[in-house]
Amino acid sequence: QVQLAESGGGSVQIGGSLRVSCSVIVFDNKNYCLAWFRQVLGKKREGVASISSVGRRIYADSVKGRFTLSKVTLSGDGRKYNLFLDIESPTPDATAPYYCAAARPSIGSGGYCSADDYTYWGQGTQVTVSS
């Protein structure tokens, strides 16, 4: 069981920067993959960046080098985190609601999760890129 809540969205100009945040609370003792998704109007939901349950970061090709995912542990028992997505030099096609999500890795996956594995979702935070 995981609770997720995003914050920090807003407007950013082309070439600017913005950080979106997600407060993560894990209610069991299990390890989870965490990820950022977005859904551009009229398009399928897209995985932007993720961190596997073993700590490896993976980025969509469209954001490599410009978006950075980081995870900060807040509690000694490892149940509370902040998940950040730093957005640098965005283009207008980055305009979308951004969602953080959590998933349990499948047995035998080596701690990795596919996009379809994500079952816990935040409410989303809007990012709007303007010229």
N, C-alpha and C positions, 0 to 999 in steps of 0.2 A: 504494500500500500504506500503510495507516494502522493504528496500534495505539492502542487506547483503553482506559483503566482508570478507573472511577469510584471515588469515596470520599466520605465525609462524610455519608452518610445516617444516619437515626436517628429518634428520637421528637421530636415538636414539639407543643406545645399549640396549640389554636385561639387565634389572635391573636398567636402567637409568631413566631419567624423561624428559618430554617435555611439553611445554604449546602451545596450539593452540588458536588463538584468532579470534573473529568475531566482526566486527564493524556493529552495527545494527542502522538503522535510520527508524523511523516510521513516515509516512507522514499524518496519520489520528489520531484521538483521541481514537482509539480503543485499547483494550487489546489483546495481542497475547501470545500464547504458543511459546517457543523457544526451539530448540533442536539441538543436534549433531547426525548426521548419518555417516555411513561409508559403503563402498561397496568393500568388498574384491573380488579380481579377481575371476570370475567364480561363485560368490555367489550372493544371493539376497541382496539388500540394507538393512542395519540393523540400527535400532535406538540404539544409544549408551547411551545417557543421554538427559533428557529434564527437562524443568521447566514450570509448568503450568501457566496459566494467573493469578492464585492466589498464585503463589510462591512456589509450592511444587515440589521438585526435585525427579525424578524417574530415576533409572539406570537399564541397562540391567544386567542380572545375570552374564554375562561373564566379566563385568568390575567392579562390586561392590567391594568397598574397595580399588580399585587401580586408578580409574578415578574420578575426581571431577569437577563438573560443577559449575561455579559461574557467577554471573551477576552483573555488576556495572553500575549504572545510571550515565550518564555524563552531562545531561542537566536538568535544573530546571523544564522544561515542560514535562519531562518524555518521550521524543521522541528519545533520543540518548542513546545507551547502548554499553558496551563491554560485550561480552559473551565469557567466557574462558572455556577451557577443559584442566585440568591438568592431564597428563598421567604419571602414576608412575609404575615402574617395568613392562613394557610391554613385551609381548611375540611376537615371529615372526608373529603369526596370527593376530596381530593388524595392520600389514602393510596394508595400504589402503589410498585412498583419503578420507578426512574427510570434510563433508559438514555441514554448519549451515543452519537452516531452521526456518521458522515462519509459524504459522497457527492461524486462528481465531477459538476459541472453539465453538462447536456446542451449540445451545440453549438447555438447560437442562443438559448439560454435567458437570455442576459445575465448569467450567473453565478449564477442561481438554481436551486434543486433542489426537486423535488416529494418528497412523503413516500415514494413508491415508488422513488426514486433511491438511497436510503440502503442501502449494502451492507456497511459496516464498523460493527461494534457492540461496545460494552463489555459487561461481564458484568452490569451493573446494580447499583444500590444502593437499599435499601428506605427509603422515607420513610413514617412512620406519624404521622398527626395524631390527637391525642386531646383530650378535653375536660378 
